[in-house]
Amino acid sequence: MTTYLERLSPWCLVRLLPNRQRLTVGRFRRWNDAHEHMRILRQLVPEANYAIIFDPGLEQQDSPDKEN
């Protein structure tokens, strides 16, 4: 379940970790804010990999399997 605050800030800055894991570093309202934050983090921790993703916070509903 996503919160109202998460829906207001759909741009996520994530740190890419081994084994296809990721750690959300921050959420931002604008892509430019996320990009600037990523630029600064890359200067501070150059060996880390970061990505910006768009997460609108929409809940996905699992549809029940229909067995007839």
C-alpha positions, -999 to +999 in steps of 0.1 A: +000+000+000+014+034-010+010+064+011-002+098+000+033+112+004+048+085-019+022+093-046+032+130-044+069+121-051+069+096-080+106+099-089+128+074-070+165+074-067+177+039-061+210+024-054+215-008-074+228-037-053+240-072-062+216-100-070+191-076-086+183-059-054+178-021-049+177+003-021+155+034-024+177+064-014+150+091-018+118+101-035+114+133-054+085+153-070+106+163-100+130+143-121+155+172-120+157+171-082+164+133-084+190+138-110+208+165-091+208+144-060+222+114-079+250+136-094+261+146-059+260+110-046+281+098-076+307+124-065+306+112-029+304+075-036+318+069-071+319+031-068+281+028-063+255+025-091+224+046-090+193+048-112+162+070-113+129+053-118+094+065-121+071+049-095+036+063-097+026+044-066-004+027-082-014-004-064-015-035-085-044-058-078-038-095-083-066-109-103-078-143-090-071-173-112-102-184-129-106-221-129-137-234-146 
